[in-house]
């Protein structure tokens, strides 16, 4: 499997010889998570699922930034504590991503739980001459790290002239960034240099080194984190350890809204809770995987409506497969060949820089083929037994979930369908329609073939109601 490494600009092999260690920069918990966060986390959830489907052990660490000026400002505005603000939005985060069918990471370290690790790392940087104490805090000396800018491809001169540099006359150089900020306003912690709190970047270095060690396989996050966050992580981590920080840097493109960047000032952010109520988890996952992970994608209502149609085809396929009858097919070997080809094409797409749009096209091709067999009444139990395992495997890797039906529901639905068919044969269409309405009220859609009637249970999607 190859992934495009932002640092080298080339596709690099993912080392799966032991386990794959992944550090994913998580959210700053001062507000609701939005569709941009969802895309990044869904891409990495799908990557993790794919690797595990190959028998690879994955150690996924995703942090929470629970100490930050934005959190403190929100707490002051709401006349509460920073801890209560961060706890609230961490709880909401888990609720949102549970509903999006995202698997739990192996660890969710919080910045506030790792202050001693950060202090040790900062002290190590001071001892090695890469950091210094000033009037306002402890700063990393950018000019001391000769490779600074290698991830973002920014030159020192370019940085001095403008982008996102903290203005502080006590710094030795305008490009230097804070490792520790002196402060009296809570939350603060004691340190060898004075009371304060950590800078944004040091937390991820401390936690990734603690949980994964140096030279771990993949460091991920949104493209907006390349500079300054990930650039600064590399500088302080490699200055401290003297060895490579991460083997592959994998960055996820932004989600735009009608071609514009999401921002609170424009009022166009879409919270995860909002998009879930409007579209449901499967549509959102399909949307987030519909473009190549490294490129931006646009939140378009038209695209999402088209995705609903595709999802209905998936639901139809699932129920056609599980309800196929026991007749024997003469073309089992041919079907096995088609299914094996689909599985190979699906894997090849994901192995080639995690090309989820291509993998989805393979999945939908398999779905379309199964539905065509069903509509022509050629989908036998034997053929279904060949298709179903691959269909379910792809479904699982993509993190999609068809609504399942209990055995009691199956018996009830089958009984109602028999009654309806009997009434139709007796030309009692009004009574038959009444039973169809009863079935419909159970979110069951009937699939009338020439010689039989099957059914499927559909996910409720807010926009349709």
C-alpha positions as semicolon CSV with decimal commas, in nm:
position;residue;x (nm);y (nm);z (nm)
1;X;0,000;0,000;0,000
2;X;0,129;0,346;-0,096
3;X;0,030;0,684;0,051
4;X;0,131;1,029;-0,076
5;X;0,373;1,172;0,178
6;X;0,336;1,550;0,206
7;X;0,694;1,585;0,329
8;X;0,869;1,415;0,036
9;X;0,596;1,483;-0,221
10;X;0,617;1,118;-0,328
11;X;0,408;0,809;-0,269
12;X;0,566;0,591;0,000
13;X;0,505;0,233;0,107
14;X;0,320;0,190;0,436
15;X;0,533;-0,035;0,655
16;X;0,298;-0,314;0,773
17;X;0,571;-0,551;0,892
18;X;0,472;-0,514;1,258
19;X;0,185;-0,278;1,331
20;X;0,083;0,052;1,178
21;X;0,102;0,338;1,426
22;X;-0,111;0,639;1,335
23;X;-0,128;0,972;1,515
24;X;-0,425;1,183;1,410
25;X;-0,451;1,543;1,523
26;X;-0,794;1,572;1,678
27;X;-1,022;1,864;1,755
28;X;-0,990;2,165;1,982
29;X;-1,293;2,117;2,205
30;X;-1,448;2,462;2,231
31;X;-1,741;2,413;1,991
32;X;-1,938;2,148;1,800
33;X;-1,747;1,932;1,551
34;X;-1,831;2,005;1,187
35;X;-1,833;1,831;0,849
36;X;-1,467;1,924;0,791
37;X;-1,367;1,735;1,106
38;X;-1,593;1,450;0,996
39;X;-1,415;1,411;0,662
40;X;-1,070;1,383;0,818
41;X;-1,182;1,135;1,083
42;X;-1,392;0,926;0,843
43;X;-1,097;0,897;0,600
44;X;-0,871;0,771;0,878
45;X;-1,143;0,542;1,015
46;X;-1,174;0,387;0,667
47;X;-0,795;0,356;0,635
48;X;-0,784;0,182;0,972
49;X;-1,070;-0,052;0,874
50;X;-0,896;-0,142;0,547
51;X;-0,564;-0,220;0,714
52;X;-0,738;-0,432;0,978
53;X;-0,927;-0,621;0,705
54;X;-0,581;-0,728;0,582
55;X;-0,487;-0,857;0,927
56;X;-0,269;-0,555;1,009
57;X;-0,260;-0,441;1,373
58;X;-0,335;-0,068;1,391
59;X;-0,258;0,157;1,686
60;X;-0,456;0,476;1,627
61;X;-0,400;0,765;1,866
62;X;-0,619;1,075;1,837
63;X;-0,574;1,363;2,076
64;X;-0,808;1,622;2,221
65;X;-0,677;1,977;2,257
66;X;-0,852;2,067;2,581
67;X;-0,639;2,367;2,681
68;X;-0,640;2,658;2,438
69;X;-0,720;3,029;2,425
70;X;-1,040;2,955;2,229
71;X;-1,162;2,727;2,509
72;X;-1,078;2,988;2,773
73;X;-1,253;3,263;2,575
74;X;-1,563;3,044;2,535
75;X;-1,562;2,968;2,908
76;X;-1,535;3,338;2,997
77;X;-1,817;3,422;2,757
78;X;-2,043;3,158;2,916
79;X;-1,927;3,237;3,272
80;X;-1,804;2,883;3,332
81;X;-1,474;2,693;3,351
82;X;-1,254;2,579;3,064
83;X;-1,279;2,225;3,199
84;X;-1,660;2,228;3,175
85;X;-1,645;2,361;2,819
86;X;-1,396;2,095;2,705
87;X;-1,584;1,814;2,886
88;X;-1,911;1,917;2,718
89;X;-1,767;1,915;2,367
90;X;-1,568;1,593;2,418
91;X;-1,895;1,424;2,520
92;X;-2,066;1,568;2,212
93;X;-1,773;1,454;1,996
94;X;-1,814;1,090;2,099
95;X;-2,189;1,107;2,043
96;X;-2,142;1,256;1,693
97;X;-1,883;1,006;1,578
98;X;-2,061;0,707;1,731
99;X;-2,357;0,801;1,510
100;X;-2,120;0,826;1,213
101;X;-2,012;0,465;1,278
102;X;-1,651;0,565;1,349
103;X;-1,456;0,303;1,543
104;X;-1,301;0,419;1,869
105;X;-0,933;0,505;1,849
106;X;-0,696;0,301;2,064
107;X;-0,622;0,610;2,274
108;X;-0,772;0,959;2,312
109;X;-0,507;1,147;2,513
110;X;-0,601;1,492;2,640
111;X;-0,349;1,774;2,653
112;X;-0,432;1,853;3,016
113;X;-0,344;1,497;3,120
114;X;0,008;1,523;2,975
115;X;0,149;1,847;3,115
116;X;0,446;1,668;3,282
117;X;0,536;1,505;2,948
118;X;0,532;1,845;2,780
119;X;0,745;2,001;3,055
120;X;1,004;1,722;3,017
121;X;1,012;1,772;2,641
122;X;1,050;2,150;2,674
123;X;1,328;2,109;2,929
124;X;1,503;1,872;2,691
125;X;1,484;2,132;2,413
126;X;1,627;2,398;2,646
127;X;1,911;2,164;2,747
128;X;1,991;2,095;2,380
129;X;1,996;2,466;2,295
130;X;1,681;2,465;2,079
131;X;1,465;2,663;2,322
132;X;1,503;2,961;2,553
133;X;1,315;3,133;2,834
134;X;1,191;3,488;2,773
135;X;0,981;3,737;2,968
136;X;0,653;3,588;2,833
137;X;0,733;3,218;2,820
138;X;0,955;2,951;2,663
139;X;1,014;2,967;2,288
140;X;1,153;2,733;2,025
141;X;1,441;2,887;1,831
142;X;1,344;2,823;1,469
143;X;1,680;2,932;1,323
144;X;1,854;2,660;1,529
145;X;1,660;2,388;1,341
146;X;1,815;2,387;0,996
147;X;1,537;2,188;0,828
148;X;1,257;2,421;0,934
149;X;1,005;2,463;0,652
150;X;1,065;2,121;0,496
151;X;0,701;2,011;0,533
152;X;0,526;2,331;0,425
153;X;0,802;2,421;0,176
154;X;0,811;2,770;0,330
155;X;1,135;2,967;0,350
156;X;1,235;3,154;0,666
157;X;1,231;3,487;0,477
158;X;0,873;3,420;0,369
159;X;0,770;3,344;0,727
160;X;0,920;3,663;0,862
161;X;0,724;3,868;0,608
162;X;0,387;3,752;0,725
163;X;0,202;3,429;0,787
164;X;0,060;3,350;1,133
165;X;0,357;3,471;1,337
166;X;0,295;3,558;1,701
167;X;0,390;3,920;1,769
168;X;0,608;3,925;2,080
169;X;0,900;4,165;2,124
170;X;1,059;3,935;2,382
171;X;1,128;3,667;2,119
172;X;1,481;3,644;1,980
173;X;1,342;3,598;1,629
174;X;0,993;3,673;1,491
175;X;0,958;3,316;1,363
176;X;1,011;3,157;1,706
177;X;0,701;2,990;1,850
178;X;0,576;2,936;2,204
179;X;0,635;2,609;2,388
180;X;0,512;2,744;2,722
181;X;0,315;3,062;2,788
182;X;0,333;3,236;3,125
183;X;-0,016;3,312;3,254
184;X;-0,208;3,382;3,572
185;X;-0,559;3,320;3,439
186;X;-0,683;2,963;3,499
187;X;-0,615;2,700;3,379
188;X;-0,245;2,716;3,463
189;X;0,021;2,471;3,580
190;X;0,349;2,509;3,764
191;X;0,667;2,463;3,562
192;X;1,042;2,511;3,624
193;X;1,019;2,844;3,436
194;X;0,699;2,984;3,586
195;X;0,326;2,931;3,609
196;X;0,145;2,904;3,277
197;X;0,018;2,665;3,013
198;X;0,159;2,486;2,709
199;X;0,166;2,616;2,356
200;X;-0,053;2,447;2,096
201;X;0,216;2,253;1,911
202;X;0,406;2,095;2,200
203;X;0,111;1,884;2,312
204;X;0,101;1,669;1,997
205;X;0,477;1,611;2,003
206;X;0,463;1,502;2,367
207;X;0,165;1,270;2,323
208;X;0,269;1,112;1,992
209;X;0,621;1,042;2,122
210;X;0,477;0,896;2,444
211;X;0,219;0,667;2,282
212;X;0,387;0,579;1,950
213;X;0,759;0,659;1,980
214;X;0,967;0,821;1,708
215;X;0,953;0,729;1,340
216;X;0,597;0,599;1,356
217;X;0,420;0,508;1,033
218;X;0,160;0,781;0,966
219;X;0,093;1,126;1,105
220;X;-0,237;1,270;0,984
221;X;-0,466;1,569;0,993
222;X;-0,633;1,830;0,780
223;X;-0,432;2,025;0,522
224;X;-0,485;2,340;0,727
225;X;-0,251;2,190;0,991
226;X;0,053;2,163;0,762
227;X;0,166;2,508;0,873
228;X;0,227;2,604;1,142
229;X;0,115;2,308;1,352
230;X;0,278;2,012;1,180
231;X;0,583;2,210;1,073
232;X;0,643;2,304;1,436
233;X;0,577;1,949;1,555
234;X;0,852;1,822;1,327
235;X;1,097;2,088;1,442
236;X;1,051;2,037;1,817
237;X;1,018;1,656;1,799
238;X;1,326;1,597;1,581
239;X;1,528;1,856;1,772
240;X;1,445;1,667;2,091
241;X;1,494;1,309;1,971
242;X;1,753;1,358;1,698
243;X;1,571;1,110;1,473
244;X;1,289;1,115;1,218
245;X;0,949;1,200;1,368
246;X;0,704;1,026;1,129
247;X;0,752;0,818;0,814
248;X;0,449;0,948;0,623
249;X;0,255;1,274;0,655
250;X;-0,101;1,225;0,526
251;X;-0,316;1,536;0,490
252;X;-0,688;1,557;0,416
253;X;-0,837;1,825;0,191
254;X;-1,083;2,081;0,318
255;X;-1,463;2,069;0,286
256;X;-1,597;2,382;0,117
257;X;-1,959;2,503;0,118
258;X;-2,084;2,608;-0,225
259;X;-1,726;2,670;-0,327
260;X;-1,640;2,884;-0,020
261;X;-1,423;2,796;0,278
262;X;-1,623;2,709;0,589
263;X;-1,598;2,980;0,853
264;X;-1,800;3,104;1,147
265;X;-1,776;3,462;1,015
266;X;-1,959;3,358;0,697
267;X;-2,207;3,155;0,899
268;X;-2,170;2,856;0,667
269;X;-2,034;2,585;0,896
270;X;-2,229;2,260;0,905
271;X;-2,215;2,080;1,238
272;X;-2,207;1,701;1,246
273;X;-2,533;1,699;1,437
274;X;-2,696;1,908;1,160
275;X;-2,573;1,692;0,872
276;X;-2,665;1,371;1,053
277;X;-3,022;1,489;1,109
278;X;-3,046;1,600;0,746
279;X;-2,866;1,317;0,566
280;X;-2,791;1,031;0,805
281;X;-2,457;0,855;0,865
282;X;-2,427;0,652;0,544
283;X;-2,481;0,948;0,312
284;X;-2,225;1,154;0,506
285;X;-1,966;0,875;0,495
286;X;-2,021;0,826;0,121
287;X;-1,988;1,201;0,067
288;X;-1,665;1,225;0,269
289;X;-1,512;0,937;0,069
290;X;-1,642;1,055;-0,269
291;X;-1,337;1,269;-0,349
292;X;-0,968;1,184;-0,322
293;X;-0,865;1,246;0,038
294;X;-0,592;1,495;-0,054
295;X;-0,824;1,722;-0,255
296;X;-1,098;1,958;-0,134
297;X;-1,460;1,853;-0,174
298;X;-1,764;2,077;-0,187
299;X;-2,068;2,026;0,035
300;X;-2,335;2,028;-0,233
301;X;-2,700;1,950;-0,168
302;X;-2,737;1,819;-0,525
303;X;-2,446;1,577;-0,480
304;X;-2,585;1,457;-0,148
305;X;-2,930;1,401;-0,300
306;X;-2,768;1,189;-0,573
307;X;-2,591;0,993;-0,300
308;X;-2,928;0,903;-0,143
309;X;-3,026;0,733;-0,471
310;X;-2,700;0,533;-0,464
311;X;-2,758;0,435;-0,101
312;X;-3,108;0,307;-0,182
313;X;-2,947;0,082;-0,442
314;X;-2,712;-0,053;-0,173
315;X;-3,003;-0,125;0,061
316;X;-3,189;-0,295;-0,224
317;X;-2,883;-0,509;-0,302
318;X;-2,841;-0,618;0,061
319;X;-3,198;-0,741;0,097
320;X;-3,200;-0,903;-0,247
321;X;-2,889;-1,097;-0,144
322;X;-3,010;-1,210;0,198
323;X;-3,358;-1,302;0,069
324;X;-3,248;-1,483;-0,248
325;X;-3,418;-1,823;-0,291
326;X;-3,261;-2,168;-0,305
327;X;-3,273;-2,233;-0,680
328;X;-2,951;-2,357;-0,841
329;X;-2,751;-2,154;-1,090
330;X;-2,536;-2,294;-1,368
331;X;-2,305;-1,990;-1,372
332;X;-2,149;-2,003;-1,026
333;X;-1,790;-2,012;-1,159
334;X;-1,853;-1,707;-1,375
335;X;-1,994;-1,519;-1,076
336;X;-1,694;-1,618;-0,861
337;X;-1,465;-1,470;-1,126
338;X;-1,660;-1,143;-1,136
339;X;-1,661;-1,117;-0,755
340;X;-1,287;-1,192;-0,728
341;X;-1,217;-0,928;-0,991
342;X;-1,425;-0,672;-0,800
343;X;-1,243;-0,750;-0,475
344;X;-0,903;-0,714;-0,643
345;X;-1,002;-0,385;-0,807
346;X;-1,134;-0,253;-0,474
347;X;-0,809;-0,341;-0,295
348;X;-0,594;-0,203;-0,579
349;X;-0,777;0,130;-0,557
350;X;-0,715;0,161;-0,182
351;X;-0,355;0,039;-0,213
352;X;-0,290;0,316;-0,468
353;X;-0,279;0,627;-0,246
354;X;-0,607;0,534;-0,081
355;X;-0,824;0,614;-0,382
356;X;-1,166;0,591;-0,217
357;X;-1,359;0,737;-0,517
358;X;-1,230;0,452;-0,734
359;X;-1,301;0,196;-0,460
360;X;-1,657;0,331;-0,433
361;X;-1,709;0,297;-0,809
362;X;-1,604;-0,069;-0,784
363;X;-1,845;-0,121;-0,492
364;X;-2,136;0,041;-0,677
365;X;-2,056;-0,165;-0,987
366;X;-2,091;-0,482;-0,777
367;X;-2,417;-0,349;-0,631
368;X;-2,554;-0,267;-0,976
369;X;-2,465;-0,613;-1,107
370;X;-2,638;-0,788;-0,818
371;X;-2,948;-0,570;-0,855
372;X;-2,966;-0,643;-1,228
373;X;-2,951;-1,017;-1,159
374;X;-3,227;-0,974;-0,903
375;X;-3,455;-0,769;-1,128
376;X;-3,424;-1,029;-1,404
377;X;-3,492;-1,301;-1,141
378;X;-3,153;-1,466;-1,197
379;X;-3,020;-1,403;-0,845
380;X;-3,015;-1,749;-0,690
381;X;-2,909;-1,850;-0,340
382;X;-2,583;-1,991;-0,478
383;X;-2,499;-1,668;-0,660
384;X;-2,591;-1,466;-0,352
385;X;-2,362;-1,681;-0,137
386;X;-2,077;-1,588;-0,372
387;X;-2,151;-1,214;-0,377
388;X;-2,262;-1,151;-0,019
389;X;-1,927;-1,197;0,166
390;X;-1,748;-0,951;-0,063
391;X;-2,040;-0,707;-0,049
392;X;-2,038;-0,717;0,333
393;X;-1,660;-0,685;0,349
394;X;-1,664;-0,372;0,130
395;X;-1,954;-0,235;0,332
396;X;-1,758;-0,285;0,654
397;X;-1,437;-0,127;0,520
398;X;-1,634;0,178;0,404
399;X;-1,801;0,193;0,745
400;X;-2,152;0,171;0,599
401;X;-2,440;0,003;0,784
402;X;-2,761;-0,127;0,635
403;X;-3,046;-0,139;0,886
404;X;-3,083;-0,499;0,994
405;X;-3,411;-0,675;1,068
406;X;-3,485;-0,907;1,360
407;X;-3,612;-1,261;1,308
408;X;-3,950;-1,161;1,455
409;X;-3,973;-0,872;1,208
410;X;-3,886;-1,107;0,921
411;X;-4,166;-1,345;1,018
412;X;-4,418;-1,063;1,052
413;X;-4,320;-0,907;0,717
414;X;-4,329;-1,243;0,537
415;X;-4,676;-1,312;0,679
416;X;-4,806;-0,972;0,568
417;X;-4,661;-1,016;0,220
418;X;-4,831;-1,356;0,186
419;X;-5,161;-1,198;0,287
420;X;-5,111;-0,916;0,039
421;X;-5,024;-1,152;-0,246
422;X;-5,329;-1,367;-0,170
423;X;-5,554;-1,060;-0,176
424;X;-5,401;-0,941;-0,502
425;X;-5,463;-1,284;-0,660
426;X;-5,824;-1,251;-0,545
427;X;-5,831;-0,903;-0,706
428;X;-5,903;-0,747;-0,365
429;X;-5,673;-0,456;-0,441
430;X;-5,809;-0,218;-0,177
431;X;-5,739;-0,465;0,103
432;X;-5,400;-0,546;-0,052
433;X;-5,312;-0,176;-0,057
434;X;-5,410;-0,147;0,311
435;X;-5,156;-0,420;0,396
436;X;-4,895;-0,248;0,182
437;X;-4,957;0,068;0,387
438;X;-4,914;-0,132;0,708
439;X;-4,583;-0,267;0,575
440;X;-4,474;0,082;0,464
441;X;-4,537;0,218;0,815
442;X;-4,268;-0,027;0,934
443;X;-4,018;0,152;0,698
444;X;-4,036;-0,153;0,472
445;X;-4,034;-0,105;0,094
446;X;-4,170;-0,388;-0,124
447;X;-3,977;-0,507;-0,428
448;X;-4,226;-0,659;-0,670
449;X;-4,068;-0,903;-0,916
450;X;-4,264;-1,087;-1,184
451;X;-4,302;-1,405;-0,983
452;X;-4,238;-1,297;-0,625
453;X;-4,231;-1,002;-0,384
454;X;-3,926;-0,921;-0,174
455;X;-3,873;-0,635;0,066
456;X;-3,613;-0,409;0,220
457;X;-3,595;-0,187;0,525
458;X;-3,489;0,167;0,443
459;X;-3,293;0,407;0,658
460;X;-3,492;0,718;0,746
461;X;-3,321;1,022;0,593
462;X;-3,426;1,359;0,732
463;X;-3,436;1,546;0,402
464;X;-3,694;1,296;0,270
465;X;-3,927;1,338;0,567
